Amino acid sequence: MCYKLLSHWREKEHWLNRNEGWHTKKELWDGKRFAELSWFWDSNTEYCLPVQCQYPGCSNIISAETVLAADENEDGYHKVRCDCRHSTFHVQAKYVRGDPQNIAFVGELQCR
């Protein structure tokens, strides 16, 4: 099963470091969407994680783009505002690297 889950990594020349990807040949990773999301699997790429609203009972997710665009204080915390509750809280941006073992929701890939 692990071999099958990592089959996209064995075919990474089809989408890694490509802006447009290849036309879809046989599998999903041959196509354009994997090229767009290559940072998610590429261990040389670092990206900011989204955060969850800290207001009790709210489960909204604040995008990484929103976190990085928010005002930052001298301690490195960003002042983020959640739209649903209009609550404001401070978060520190956390970064991770891509990993070939990351699993993306395949339905999301196919819908875009």
PEGI-V229789 format. One record per pair of residues at least 24 apart in sequence whose ideal C-beta (glycine too) atoms are under 6 Angstrom apart, sorted by the first residue. I is the first residue (numbers start at 1). J is the second residue. D is the distance in Angstrom with one decimal. If there is no record, write none. Layout:
i: (I,I)
j: (J,J)
d: (D,D)
This chain:
i: (9,33,39,40,40,41,41,41,42,43,43,43,45,46,46,48,48,49,49,51,53,54,55,55,58,60,67)
j: (100,109,98,98,102,98,100,102,98,97,98,99,98,95,97,93,95,94,96,91,82,89,85,87,85,84,93)
d: (4.1,4.8,5.4,5.4,5.3,5.2,5.1,5.6,4.3,5.6,5.6,5.9,4.6,5.2,5.3,5.2,5.6,5.0,6.0,5.0,4.1,4.4,4.6,4.0,5.2,5.3,5.6)
